[in-house]
Amino acid sequence: MANSVLNPSVIAKESLMQLKNNTVMGNLVHREYKKEFKKVGDTVSIRKPVKFVTSDGATRVNQDVEEGNTSVTINSRKHVSWNFSTQDLTLSIEEYSKRYIEPAMITLAQTLDQGGFGLYKDVWNQVGTPGTTPDTFAKVSPSARRLDEMAVMSNDRNLVLNPEAHYGIAGDQVGLQNQAMVKTAYEAAKIGRIAGLNTYSSNNIKTHTVGAHGGTPLVAGGSQETTYALSKTTNTQSLVTDGWTNSTAVLKAGDVFTIAGVYAVNPVPGEGSTGKTAMNYLQQFTVTADATSDGSGNATLTIAPAIIVSGPYQTVSAAPADNAAITVMGTASTAYPMNMAFHKNAFALVTCPLEMPDGVAWKGQESSDGLSVRVVKDYDIDTDQDVIRLDILYGWKSIYPDLAARLVG
């Protein structure tokens, strides 16, 4: 029996399925689909849950309920396009998918994932030894321990490793992978469950090069703290420092450092004004923008998290003292892979439908499980050929970076 001509709806459905099958990071995070059409550069809002503190005694102490929110910029528009003949549309969907759709969506899925892994710069928790591949249980487990220490929910925890770490840990933990079960690229990336983390492999793990820091950097001035405002889109602040020897570039966005005497706190318990319990390790901070010195060793850093010493959003045991020593993690100008452990709600992927062109009859769009793909076919009068294109429109955002930890390699 002759094959039917493939229609745009069939191709759009197959393209969406292939996108879901071939993305790793995109399948492990909070996904939200916005029905309203958005253009590149537009933003959508995501609500953040309320946080409270406990109070003493029988007398009720009322707390204002305010929902925080954060905006996600829809800043990525990606597509794959190719020429084809009308005869190609008479193939079965299985043949057409294998020949065209699957390789196209693998490319788009890889691009999609790269944006998600780039969010490592927003994450301040970092464990592991720079320059040492986390290829054993003992080297991977600190990432799970840090999530425990930060009271991250035990469900929906994930770990994504680069290939070097992946093959090391897969060999160390014999029997983790069952290749007979592998059916899709997403399933093939799954190593197994290690230290309570659903563990995956991806060649899209980012490598971070530490800034050319030097000297004896110090905090310049005490009482550099702030308060958290629910209306803020990011929990960042400026920190004035000095003592750097590099006259230009000091730190790069994504560098992690600690401050002497400034400890992390248990993020959950908090009894009235007594504050949260200090942990036994120094709070880590990430630099959110490249920093330069003024030539005299002075530099103002933009950091996250903000230094908050009280209240439900408290992040540290105490504000840094004047001349408190700053320690940058990693060797200057050296690159390290940033493997990632995180809860699903640490990051968000938001996709939006693209506007359908009026002047084209052959078009379709499919959306499911927080993803959306558009397909359009047209005739190119300049080349006398039919062309087809698959498009996605999306944005990535770190919603709760405190629910994640880098596992440096």
N, C-alpha and C positions, 0 to 999 in steps of 0.2 A: 504494500500500500504506500502511496506517495506521502511524503512528509508534509505537514501543514507549515505554512509560513509563520515563523516566530513573530510574536507581537511584543510591543514594548513592556507590557505588564509582566509577561513571562520572563523577559530578560532582566527587568528590574528586580523581580523576586529572587531570581538566581544570583544576581549581583549582590543583593543584601545578604543572602545566606553565605556567600563566599567571603564577604567582608567580615561577618561574625566568626566564621571558621578560621580566619587567618590572622586576626588581631590577638595579641596577648595582653598587653597593658589595658587596652580598651575593654576587655572582658573582665577585668579584675577590679574596676573602680565603679564609683557611683555614676550611673548614666541617666541622663534626662533628655527627653525629646520635647522641644518647644514647637507647638503647632503653628504659631504665628511666623510669618516669613521674616527673616532677618537678613540684613546685608552685612558684608564684611565690615567690621569695626563697630557694629551695634553690640549692645550688652543685654544680658538677661540676669534676673536676680534669683538667688538661691537662699532659702531661709536657713538660719543656724539655730540649733536648739538652745533653750534657756539653761542657765547655770544658777544654782542657789548655794547658800551657805546654811549650816545648821545653827540653831540658837538654843540657849540654855533655858531651863525652867518651864513652869506651866504657863507663864504669861506669853501670849502669842506675839511674835515679832513679825510684822508684815514686811514683805519684800516686793518691790516693784517688779512686775513681769514685763520684760521687753525682749522681743525677738530680734536677735542680730541677723544681719543678712550680708551677703557678699555678691558682687557682680561678676559675671563671666563674660569676657569679651569674645564674640564670635569672630575670630581673626584669621581663620584658616579656610581657604577655598582651594580644593585640590581636585584634579580630574585626570583621566586617562582617555585618549582618543585614538582611533585608528581607521584606516580605509578598509572597505570590504566590498564584496560583490553581492548583488541580489541573491545569487545562488547560495551564498553562505547562510541566508536566512531560512533556507529550506532544510538545513541540517536539523537533527534532533537537538533538543536542549542540552542533552548530555554531551554531544559532540561539540556543539557551539561553546558550551561552558568550558570544556577541556581545552579547546583551541584558543579561545579569546577571553572569556569572562574571568576564569580562574587566575591566569597570569596578571590580568589587569587589576583584579582586586587584591592580589598578593602585594602588588606595588603600592596600592592605596593604603592597605592595612599596615604595611611597614612604615609609611609616612605618618599615618595616624599615631602609631605607637611611639614614634620618635618624639612627638610633641609631649606625650605623657611622661616619658622618661626624663625629658628636659626639666621637669618640675623638681628634680632633686635639689636645685638651688634654693628652693623655699624651705627645705627640711634642715633643721638645726641639729637634731640628734644624729650622731655619727659614732659607730663602733667599728671594731676591727683594727688591724695594724696596716697602715699605709705601706704599700709595696709587698704585702703578703697575701697571696690568693686564698680566699676562704673556701678551701677544698676538703674540709673535714667537718664532722659534727661539732667538734670543739671550737672551730673557727666560725661556724655559722650561728651557733646557739646564742652568742651575745646579742644578736639582733632581736631574737625572741625575748631575751631577758630585758632588754631595754623597753620593748613594748609592754612587758609586764610592769616594769618600774613606772611607766607612764600611764598605767591603768587602762591600757587599750583593751577594748572588748575582745574576748577570746575567739569569737566567731569571725569568719570572713577575713582572716589574716593571711597575707600572701608574702612571698619572697620571690624576687626575680633576680637571677644570676646571669652574668655573662658566660659565654661558652667555656672559657677556661675554668671558671669556678664550677660550672655545671658538670663538666666531665669528671672533675676531681671528686665532687661530692657524690655523684651518681656511682662512681667506682667504689667510693668509701662505704656507701650505704647499699650493699648488694641486695638486689631484689626490689629496689624502689620502682624501677620502670618495668612496665609490662608492654612490650612492643606489639603484642598481639592485639592490644586494645586500641592502638593508635589508628585513628581514622582521619583526623584533620590536623592542620598545622598547629592549631591551638592545643589539641590533645597531645600532639607530638612534643610540644614544649614543656609538658608537665613532667616533672621529675618524680614527685611523690610528696608525702607529708613529712617534714623534718622539723623537729622542735615545735610542733604545733602550728607550723606554717605550711600552707599549700605552696609548693616550690615549683618554679618554672624557669625556663631558660629563654634568653632572647639576645640576639646579636645587636639589638638597639640600645643596650645599656650605655649610658653616656660616660665619657672620660672627662674628668675635671683636672685642669692644670692650676696648681696653687699659685697665687700671686707672688711677685718678687719681693716679699717682705724681708726686712732685716733690721738690725739694731736691737734695742731693748724697749719695745713698745709698752706704754703705760696709759692708764686712764688719766686724763687731764681734767681734774676737778671732781669733787665728790658730789653726792646727791643727784646723780644723773639717772633719774627714774621717771616713770610716767604712769598714767592711769589708762585703763582700757575703756574706749568709747565704743558702744555697740554700733554706732553709725559708721565706724571706720571700715574700710574695705580690706585693710591689711593691718596686722598687729605689729607695726614696726616703729622704730624711733631712731634718733641720731645719737651717736656717742662720740664725744670729743676725746681725742687721744694725742699722744706725742711720743717722742723717742724713736721714731722710725729713721733709718739711715738712707733708704731709697728715696731719691729726690723726686721721682715721678710716680709711677705705678706702685702702689703699696699692696693692696689686696684686690682680688677679683670677686665679682658676684658669684656666690656659692662657696667661698672660703669659710671654714668653720674655726672658731676660736673659743677659748675660755678666759675667765677673769679670776684672778686669785681672790679667794674669800667669798665668791658668789656661787652658792650651791643651788642645784635643782631642788624642787619641792615636790612632794606627793601631790598630784593634781586633783585628787578627789577629796580627802578629808579637809575640813576647814570648820572650826568651831568658833563662830562669832568673830571677835576681833583678835583671837589668839593666833591666827595665821596657820598656814599649812606646815606640815612636818618637813624638815630639810632632809634630803637624801644624802648618801655618802659619796656623791660625785659632783664635780663642778658643772654648773649649767653651761650648755654649749649654745653658741650663737652663730647664725649664718649671716654673711654680708650680702645684702640684697641688691647692691649696685657697686660697680667698680669704684675704688677709692684711690685718691692720689694725695700725696703730701704737698705742702706749700714750699718745699725746698729747705725748710728748717726742721723737718721731722714731725710737723703737726699735720694731723689728718682727722677729718670728721667722717665717721662710718655710719652708714644706714644699716641697721641690724634688725633681726627678728630672732626670738620673740622680743617684744618690748620688756623693759625691766620694770616689773610690777611687784611691789613688796607686800601687798595686802589685798584682801577682798577675794571674791570667788574666782577672779582671773589671775590671781597671784602666780608668778612664774619663777621667782627666785627667793632665796632665804634672806637676802639683804642687798641693798644698793651697793655698787662698787665704791671703794674708798679712793680718795685721791692718790695717784701714783700706784694703784693696784696693777700688778703685772698681767700682761696679755700674752697668751700662748696660742700661736696659730698651729692648727693640726696639719701635719705633712711638711715635707721639704719644699723650700721655695722653688718655683718654676718647674715642679715635677708633676707629671700626670698620673692620676689614679682612677681606676674604674669605680663608678658609683652604683654598686648593686643596691637594690631597694627592698626593704621590708616595710609593709604598710597594711593598715586596715582599709577595707573597701571605701570607707567614707573619708579617707585622707584627701582624695583627689576626685575631681568631677570631670566628666566628658559630656559636653552638651552639644547636640546636633540639632540643626534646624532644616526645614525643607527649603529647597531653592524654588524661586519663582519659575513657573512653566512658561516657555516662550509662546507668544500668541501666533507667530507666523510659521509654526511647525506642527504638522498633524501627527507625526510619529513620535510620541513621547510618553513617558511613564515615570512614576515615582512611588517607591515603597518605603514604609517605615515600620520598624518593629524593635522592641526591646531597647529603646533609646538610641537607635541608629536610623539613618535615612540616606537613601541613594536615589539619584535621578538619572534617567537614561533618555537621551535625545538622538534621533537619527535625522540627517538632512543630506541634501545634495550640494556638493561644492562645484559651482559653475566654473571656477578657475581651473580646476584639475579634472573636471568631468568625471568625478567619482562620488560614490556615496561615502559618508563618514558617520561614525557613531562616537558618542562620548558618554562617560560615566562620571558624575560629579558628587562630591560630598562637601558639606559646609559645617564647621564645628569649631569649638573652642575648648581649651583645657584650663583648669583652675585648681590650685591647692586650696581646699576648703578648710581642712584641719591638719596642718603640717605636723602638729604634735602627735598625730596618730601614725607617724612614719619614722623610720630610722634608716639612714644610709649604712650599708655594710661595705666599707672601703676595701679595695683589693690592692 
